Amino acid sequence: MNVLVIGGAGYIGSHMVRLLQENGHLAIVLDNLSTGFADSVRGAKLYRGNLDDRQLVEQILKTHRIEAVMHYAACALVGESVVDPAKYYRNNVVATLSLLDTMRACDVRKLVFSSTCATYGIPTKVPIDETEKQDPVNPYGFTKLVIERALADYSAAYGFGYATLRYFNASGASPAGDIGEDHDPETHLIPLVLQVALGQRPHITVFGDDWPTPDGTCIRDYIHVDDLATAHLAALERLDLGSEIQLNLGTGVGNSVREVIDACREVTGHDIPEVIGSRRAGDPPELVADSRRAQCELAWTPKYTDIREIVRTAWKWHQSHPTGYPKEKASCV
Ligand code: UDP
């Protein structure tokens, strides 16, 4: 298939581009490089631009005879969405609706959409399956839910086929060690802990050890970025016009913050000092996926279920790229 990967220069998108190429698909990337890196796009044509640039998107869809779009170009920080909701509504909702309309105008009606477990808000039960009520508690989760609903309506009215994939905690890096996670500022647990191991930070702050969990720290479902990508590929290859695929993507295994830090100590051989801080606003105590539906519908099984194996791949990336990607931008169209 000829696939347009929007946000293909970002963390998850760049791993997706590689997997598409390995499976014989043509990947074309559109990214505004606001948080992505040209250097993470290997062997794919990269257009620099915004997803709501209708002229550019139309040109790409037509020039490359694009058959499906994968959309990773979202703002995705819960805290930031609370402080600056306008940015989230503009980018995640308004720009994405513009993309859908450009696709419709060009008769490209297949979309794989990155959604999030944040659309569930505070779950009534864990592990969380797809029947859980979607009731987001922050603007980020709400903006993703708006597009989920729009896709259902576009499917019914305009014959779109779509997959919305609700991620839990994306983590790890390509085992090749050449592409990985690079955010500025970094807010995610595993890269922060590994930066402590590299001596770039004095300690990791644990956001609360008084949660109602066995060791008092928050529990998350860390899913390897390559497992996310293989699930996306399976969804893409199953998409027909009219398909409505809505799935959770997690491993079903929960790890506490303390377990993650211990895994990082074991993998890196470094002490990794920790400091107990206060709870972070908006953090639910436990988010773990019931991803049986994805496993069944996509014939997909996550390969990485041991947090140490995930950390090992992230550590390889961080060790070989202690300051991330080169910060000067490589050339693009
Ligand atoms: N966390 C932490 N210290 C940090 C960053 C994160 O204790 O410096 C915790 C956070 O409270 C959450 C877990 O690590 O329970 C994962 O957080 P992250 O920001 O990586 O992902 P999120 O779950 O927010 O998507």
Residues whose N, C-alpha, C, O or C-beta is under 5 A from the ligand:
A	BS01	UDP	T187 H188 L189 L192 T205 V206 F207 C218 R220 V257 R280 D283
